[in-house]
Amino acid sequence: MLSFFSWNGRIGRLRYLAWRAWMVSLYLLISFPILLLASGLSVLASLGGESFSFSPVFLGLTIQIIVFSYFAVVVDVKRLHDLNKSSWWVVLTFVPIANILLITYLLFSSGSDDHNDYGASPPENSVGVHILAWIPLAIVLIGILIIILYNTGLY
């Protein structure tokens, strides 16, 4: 059984995409209301002639970034293990340009078919994994459709 919190195990491309999509969606769902509330409080404070400190907001968002970065590294390590690569490759995620190349490699390279240095093959993907993996593609396609409709005057 795979655990989202464990450093051990292997995950395939589809599960990697699904877990990443879930993390990004959750991150946006948490940070958007925080920023919206902070901007509303800032406007209310300025109307009352007072100043509003964004320090607690930035502290909360910083903690959120640290937590989500930790889980992103865990997911990347599991994907590297499926490719029979060392966990140390994950350091490249903090290097500009190299991070894009690494994530592209993680998304498109097929993992080891059988047992490798990091364990047995990953489990089969569930229906939930398939649904979560299609979310980013659906968002992109809907965005393209909206742009096309807007530019043709139909939207």
N, C-alpha and C positions, 0 to 999 in steps of 0.2 A: 504494500500500500504506500503510495507516494504521499509525502507530507510537504505542504507549502513552507513549513518552518524548518525543515531538516536540510542540512548541507549534503546529505548522502543521497544517492540514487541517480537515476538518469531520466531525462525527459526528451521526447522526440520533438520534431519541428512544430507539429500542430499544437501540441500541449504548450510548448514554449510561446507560440503566438497567442494562444488562448490566455495563458497566465499573464503575459505582458499586457494584453488588451484589458483584462480584468483589473490589473493594477493601475493602468492609466485612467480607466473609467472611474475607479474608486477615488483616485487622487483628485480628479476634476470634480467629482461629486462632493468631496469634502472641502476643497479649497475655494470653489466658486461661491458658496454661501458665506464663507468667512470673509472673503474680499468684498462681497456685496454688502454685508452687514457693516464692515469697517468703513466703506465709502459712504454709506447712509449715515452712520454716526458722525463721520467727519463733516458732512453737509449740515446736519443738525447742530453740531457744535459751532460751526462757523456762522450759522444763522443767529445763534444765541450770543455771538461775540466771544466765544471761548475757543481755545485750541484743543485739538484732539491728537493724542499720541498714538501713533501706529506701532509702538514698541511691542505691546502684547500680541498684536496681529502678526508682526514679523517673527516674533518668537515662536508662535504657534505654527506658522508656515515653515519655519526653519526645522522645527522638530518633525513636522510632517515630511519634509524633504529627506531628512536623515532616515526616518523609518522606512519610507518607500525605497530609498536608495539601497538600504540593507536588503530588502526583499528582492530587489532587482538583481543584486549581486548573487543572492542565493539561487535565483532562477537561472542566471547566466552560468553559474558554476555547474548546476545540474546538466545544462545543455552541453557545456564543455566536456563533462564526463561522458555523455553519450557519444561524443566525437572522439573519445579516448585521448583527450587533451588535459593538461595540468590545469588546476584551479588558478594558477598564477597568471594565466592568460587574461583573467578578468580585470587585471590592472589596466589593460588597454581601454576599458570602458571609461576611464578617467582622462584619457589622452584625446584631445580634439583630432578629428579626422580618423584616427585609428579606431575610435569608438564606433563610427559609422561602418567602417570596414568589418569590424568584429561582429557587430549585430547582423550585418548582411551575411557574413559567413555562418553565423549561428542559425539564421533563418533558412538558408538555402542548401546547406551541406547535409547530406544524409549521414546518420549516425552508424555506429557499428551494428551489424545484424545480430551477432551473437554476444555471448559473454565477453566483456573486455576487462581492462584493469580496474574499472570502477563499479563492476557488478553486472548483473543480468540485464537483458534487454528491457527497455521500458514497457510498462503494461499497455494493452490496447487502449485506444482513445474512446471515451464514453461519448454519448450523444451531447452532453453538456460541453465537453471540450470542443466538439465540432461547432456547436452554436456559438460559443465564445470566440472561436477562431475566425468565424465569418463576420463578426461585428465590425472590425476595422475596415474590411473590404466593403461592407454595406454602407458604412458612414462615408467612405470615399466616393462610392458610386452615387449615393444620394446627393452629396455635395456637388459632384460633376453635373448631375441632372438639374439641380437648382440653378447652377451657373448657366447651363444651356438654356433653360426656360427663361431665366431673367434676361439674358442677352438677346433672346428672340422676341421678347415682349409678351410671352405667354404667362409670366409669373408676376 
